[in-house]
Every structure is written in structure tokens, then in C-alpha cells.
Amino acid sequence: MHILVLGAGVVGTTTAWFLQKQGHQVTVIDRQNQAGMETSYANGGQISVSHAEPWANPSAPLKVLKWLFKADAPLLFRPRLDPAQWRWALSFLCECPSGRAAHNIRQIVNLGTYSRAQLQALRKEAGLDYDALEKGILHFYTNPREFENAIKPTRIMQDLGCDRQIINADEAIALEPALTPIRNRIAGATYTSQDESGDARKFTQSLAQKCAEAGVEFRYGTDVLGFEHAGERILGVQTLKDGRYETLRGDAYVLCLGSYSGPLARKLGLTLNIYPAKGYSITVPVKNDEAAFRVSLTDDEYKLVYSRLGDRLRVAGTAELSGYTRDLNYTRCRAIVRRTAEVMPEAGYWDQAEFWAGLRPATPSNVPYVGKSHFPNLYLNTGHGTLGWTHSCGSAAALADIIGGRRPDVDFAFSGI
């Protein structure tokens, strides 16, 4: 089949890779001038099966209320006259009970474990270089209550096969000596040795090059405006490039447009409960190599993740539900710098931080849409939230199987199946 993939972020590009591997003719459409230039551009850099506890959990409602009017809160909800935002928020509350949270953890862990294995196989096959480190991910806690609250979901993850070990402060320091400055404040930690880190943009752009060499066509600088359809069948994608309108046609279509998937799907009468969660990151040069971390870190209390990218340090996190603007909120930027400088003051040139913000396509459950839509030739691979890179290879491989009429080899609640 000729398949049009809408979006050339990490999810769209991995989708193209796995589809062409199964013999399909693939065209990728993206408004940017190369792959990985939006949400994949400067994300946290983690392949984190262990980051499986959804935002919606039993402790979330009180936290959100406490953070509601704090400009530097880890999760910031800015109410707007936007029905999509309020629908998302109400659905989020419905996902908070412990039973729902446990169900969602199962989905996230199962897809993550499968995806990590697919990534490792792809990396070996394609020979990609993207500052990958296979040193695991260490979650550390400086708030005893946060550590206590992490134990139950960690046990659930362990039962699902995620090797996330509960460790003490001394064991955490032994794994990552860069945390020594806050040794006396660490209440506890967890460590997942099989998790990884790297530069998602480098990965995406390197993979896009491999896709192109294998015959995938990339149409960059092309806006997707809508669909042409007859009844329940998509006939084409309406696009705009350099002032010229064109309808591009294929046998099937895959929606991988991240936060913009929802508005586009609504033009077909299809409701996807996806809302942009603006995340921030800083990238700084390494200052003192001995003081800089190599194990990827997660600071759960402040919702920050740390990744070592060669001679750069990337720290990313927080979420701001405030619509589609990508404007930088410097209060939130400075909060990231302040916390990272407090944790490891000599690791990086924190005063040289390069700020970035991107829109993560969040669902209320943190579980993405992967699978069929009610249009027989329109497929979904979107809504991955903070775990786009973690889940990209697995969701792409699974979707390629679904399109090919096969049942994916992973226990996951696929759309339309």
C-alpha cells in the first residue's frame, strides 16, 4: 500500500521506518524543514519504562489544587474558555482513582517494555548515533512523602516485569556520585538498570535519513489542512506548501501530529482527548566532568528528568496546560535552573542555560491512541505525552502490524481492536 504518515516527529518517523520495513510505499508530511523539529527537538532524552506512573493518580487532585496559583508549579493548569481543555481536565479527574491508575500503569509499562526492545533492535540494525547511554534511570526523592507514595506504583511496575528496584540514599550515591551534594536530603530512590537516555532529535533525524535511503519520501515545509473524504473513507489529505494547495492521496493514512492531532481529527467528527501540555527544557554545557551525572536521573518531586548528551546536560520537565502557545514562561525556566543548580552546583554552566518549550500531546490517562479509527483507512499513533520517544518504536512496530492485518505482540489497549 501507499501510506501517508502525517508528522515527522519521533513517532511519525519511527512509523515510517516500520511501515517501509513491511514493504509499504511511505510518504511523510511535515510543516517543518526537517524531522524532529517540534516536540522531539529538545525533550528530556529518556527511554524510561520506569516513568510509568500516570499524572492522574490518587494524589494528583490535591497536588493540582495546591499548585493552581503557583507560577513555578511542576503541573500548572491555567483555565481557559476552551471546551477541549475542560473536557480533558474532567477526564483527568476520572482517571485518578487507584483502580484506573493501576490499569493505566499496566498499559504504559507493557508498551514501554516492548518499545525499548524494538528501539534496541532498530539501533543495532540501522547503526544510529545519538549520544545513547545505557546506564539506566535513577529516580531520587528529597521529600519522604513523595518517596513513600512512589513505593506502591513501583511494586505494580515490578509485578509487570519492569526491573525498578527500591534503593536507599547510599546506594543511589554509589550509582551516581553527582548526587553527593544532596546526600543528606535524599529520602530514597529507585533504579531501573535497563532504561536508557540519548538525544531524541539526533535519533529522529538520523532515522529519517535511513528512511529516505530506504525509499521513504519526506515532504517537508508542507502544512496539513484537512481531509477529503467520502462517507467513512479518506480520499486524500489537503495540504499547503509555498502558497500552493494540493491534495495528496494514498491507500491509508496515519495521524502522528502530536498535539495538533485533536483539532485535525475534529474536522472529521473524530474526538481525540488530547491536549497540549507545554513542557520546558534547559540545555547547558558540562562545567566539571567529575561533578556531572552520567546515569539519567528523574527528580519526581519537581517532575524533572536529567540526561547526559555528550558534553551537554539536558534537564526537562514540568507541564503547563495553557493552550497551544509555545511562549517561554521565564518563571518556570528559572525554576528548573534553580533546582538543578541546587542538586549539583558544579555539574554545568547553569547561567548559560538554553531554554526551550514544546507541546506534549497529553491524554488524561497518559495512554496514547495507537490503532484504528472508525475510518477504515485512517490509523492513529498519537497522544504519547511525555513518553513519545519511550513508546515511539513500540507503537510504530505495533501499528505496522495492525495495518498489515496482524495482532501486535504486546498486551496493550489498542484503539479500534
N, C-alpha and C positions, 0 to 999 in steps of 0.2 A: 504493500500500500504506500501511497504518498501521504505522509503525515506532516501537518503543520504544528510546530510547537511554538506557543505564544509566550515569549520570555526567555532571555539568555542569562539569567542569574544562575546560581549553582544548581538549582532544581531543574530549570529548563535545559541547561547544558548537559547535566547527567542523564536527563530523559532522552535527549537526542543521542547520546552515546549508546545507551542500552537499546534504543529502537533501531539504530543503524546496525548494531551487532546482530539483531534478529532479521536483518535483510530488508528493512524498510527504507524507502526513499524519504529523507527528512529535510524539511526547511524550517529554520528557526527565525523568528521575527522579534526584533527588539528595537526600542526607540533610541538606545544609546549607540555610541560608535564602536563599541566592542563589548565582549561579555563581562559579566560580573561587576558592573559599574554602579549598581544601586545598593540594595540591602546586603549583597555579598561583598561590597567594596572594602569595608574596614570593620568587620564584625569581630566577635570575641575570639575566634580561631580555635574553638574546641570541638573535638569529636567526643561528645560526652553522653554516653549511655547512662552514666550515673546521675545526670542532671534531669531526672525523670519525675520529680515531684512537681505537679502542675501548680501554676499560680493559684488556681481555685482549689483550696483545701480548707479544712475546718478552721484554721487560724486566720484565714485571709480576711473575712469581713471586718473583724475588729482592727486589724492592721490597716486596712484601707481607710476606715473611719479616722484612725489616729493620724494617718498620713495626708488626709484630704486637703489640708490647707498649708502643708509644708512644701515649699518650692523645691527643696532638695530631697524629697522622699524617694525611696527606691521605686515605689509604684505610685504614680501620680495620675489621678483621674480629674480631668478638667471638664466639667459638664458643659455640653453644647446643645443647641437646638437642632439636634441631629438624631432622627429616629433610629438610624443604624447603630449609633453609639449606645443609646438606651436599651435597645434590643439586646445588644452584646452584653451590657452590664447586668441586665436581669438574668440572662442565660448564665453568666459567670456565677451569680449567686446560687443558681440551681445546681451548679457543678461542685459546690463547696462541701456538701455532706461527705462524711468519711467513705461511704459506700461508692459514691460516684468518683471520689478522688482515687480510691483503690483501683477501680475499673480503668480509669484513665492512665494511672501508672503502668498497668499491665500493657496497654496499647503502646505507650511511649517506650517502655523497656523492650518489648518484643520487636518493634520496628527498629529501634536503635541498635540492638544486638545484631540483627540481620543486616542492617545498613553498614555497620562498621566492618563486617566480614566482606561485604561487597566492595567497600572502599579499598580495603587491603588488597583484594584480588585485582581491582582495577589499577591501583597504583603499580603493582608488580607488572601487569600486562602492558600498561601504557608508558611506564618509566617516567612518571611525573615528578618534578622537583618543586616543592612549595614550602620549604622550611619545616618539614614534618618532624615532629618529635614524638617518639613512642615511649614516654616516661610516665604515663598515667595522669590522673587528675586527683588532686588533693583538695577536699573541702575542709576549710577551717572555720571555727566558730569562736568568737570572742564574747559571746553572750551565752551564759549557761542555759537559759531557757530555750534559745534557738537550737542549741545542741541537743537538748532533751527532746524537742519537737521533731528533730531530724531522725531520731532512732527508729520510730515506727515505720516511716516510709522507707528507710534503709533496709529494714527487715523484709518488707514487701519486695523490694528490688532483689534482695538476696534470694528469696524464695523463687523468683522468676529467672534466676541464673545470672544476675548481674553481680560480679565479684566486687562489691563495695564493702570494704572492711572498716569497722569502727576501731579507731586507734586513739591513743592519748597524746598529750602535748609533746612528750619526749620523742615518741615515735614519729610525730609529724615533723619535728625539727631534724630528726635523723634523715628523713626522706627529702626535706627541703630546708637546708640551713639558712636560706634567705629570710625565713620567718623568725630567726633568732631575736630580732629587736622587739618582738611582741610575745616572746616565750611565756612570760608570766601572765599574759592575758588570754592565752588560748585555753578555752574550756574543754575542747575536744575536737576531734577531726574524723574524717572518713577518707579512705583512699581506694581508688579503682585503678589497678595497675594496667588494665588493658585499654583504657581510654587514651586518646591522642590529642595532639594540637598541631596547628600549622596555619598558613596564610590562605584563607578561603578564596581571595581574589586571584592569587597566583595559581591556585588549583583550578579555578574555573576557567581562567584564560588559557592555561596550558592544555586543559582538556578540550576547550573549544578548538584549539589548533589541531589537536589529534582528530577531533571530529571532522574538521574541514579536510584534513588529509585523507580521511576515510570516505569523503564524498558528501558530507552534510553541507547544505547551503545555508549561510547566515545572511539574513537581510537586516543589516544594521541601519540606524537612523530612520526607522520606519515605525510610525505610530499605529497602534491597533485601535480602530474607532468603534467597531461593532461587527455584527454578523449579518450575513444574508442567509435566510433560512426559509424553508417551505414546510409548514406543519412541524413535525418533530425531527426534521433533518437539516443539518447545517450544510449550506451550499457553498459558502465562502466567507472569507474574513475581509472586512473593509479596512483599508489602510491608507495612510497619507505619508508620502515621502517627498521632500523638496517641493511642496506645493502641489504635488500630483496625487490624485486619488486613484486607487487601484483595488480591485477585488482579487484576492489570492485564493486559489482553490486547491483542495486536496480531498483525499478519501476520508480522512479523520483529522481531528483537531485536539490538541492538549492544552489546557489552560494552566499556565505556570507564571502568572503575572503578579504573584505575591499579594500585597495589599490592594492592588488595583484589580484583582480578580473579581471581587464582590461587585463593584459598580458595573463592570463589563457584563457579568453574568445576569445582573438585574435587567439588562436590555433584552434578555431572552425570557424574562419571567422566572429566572432561576435564583433562589435565595441562598447565598453562602454567608454564614455568620462569621465573617472575617472583618476585623477592624485593625487599623494601623496602630501599633504600639511603638512609638518613637524611642529608639534606643540610642545611647551615646557611646562613643569610644574615644580614648586618647591613645596616641602612639608617640613614644619618646625614645631617644637613643639610650643605649646602655651607658651608664656612668662608671660603675665599678663592677667588673665581670664577676668577682667573687661574691659580691652582695646581691647580684641579680639572680632571680629564680630561673630554673630550667624545667622543673615539674610544673605543669599547668595547674593553676590554682582557682578555687571558687570561694569567694567571701560571701557566704549565704546571707548573713545579716544585712549586708549592704547591696546584695544582688549584683555583685561584680565578678567577672571572670578575668583571669590573667593568663596571657600566653606569651612565650618567648619566640620571637620571629627573627632568628639570626642575631644581628646586633641591634634589634629593636625590641621594645616591650609594648605589648598591646594590652590595654585594660578596657573592658567594655561592660555595659550593663545599664541598669535602671530601665524603667518603662514609663512612658508618658502617653496617656490616652487623650489626645487633644486634636484629633483630626489629621489631615493629610499634610500639614505644614512640616517642612524639614528645617525650619529656622532653629538656630542654636539658642538654647537657654543657658546662659553662662553661669547662672547659679548652680545648675546641675553639672555643668562641666567642671567648675571649681570644686564641687563636692567630690567628684571622682579623684581629682588631683590631690585634694586634702587627705582623703582616706588612703590612697596608695603611698603618699609620702610619709604618712604616719606608720604604715605597716612595714615598709622597707625604705627608709630615707635615702640610702646611698645607692640604691639599685639603678635609678635612672635620672636623667636630667628633667625632673618634673616641671621645671619652669619653661621647658621648651616643648611642652605638650602640643601636639597637633590634634585639634578637635574635629569630630565628625559625628553626624547623626543620620540614622537610616530608619526606614519604616518597616518594622517586622510585621508580617501578616499573621496576627494572632486570632485564634479561635478561643471561645470561652473555656474549653476543656484542655487546650494545648495539644489536642489531637488533630492532625491535618486531614484534609479531604484528599483521598487517594482512591481512584477508581472510576466508575462510570457515572455519567449524569443521566437524566431521563431523556436526553437526546442521544440516540443510538451511536452517533459518530462524534460525540463530544466527550472527552475524558478530563478528569480533574487530577491535578497534582499541585496542591496549593494549600496555604494556611498553616505553614510549618512553624510560625512564630520564631522563638529564639533558637530552635533546633533545625534550622534549614540545612546547614551543612551536615550535621549529625545524621539526619534522616534522608538526605538527598539521594545517595546511591541506592539505598534500600527501597525507597518509594519509587524511584525510576525503574529499577530492575523489576519490581513487582508490577508496576503499571505496564511495562513492556510485555510481561506475561499475560496480563489481563487482556490487552489489546490483541495478543496472539491466541486468545481463547484458552489459556492455561490458568490453573489455580496457583497463585504465588505460594512459595514455600515458606510462609511466615504466618503466624496466628495474629491477625490484625482485622479490625472492623473496617473493611474496605467499603467505599461508597458504592451503592447500587448492586451489591453482591449479597 
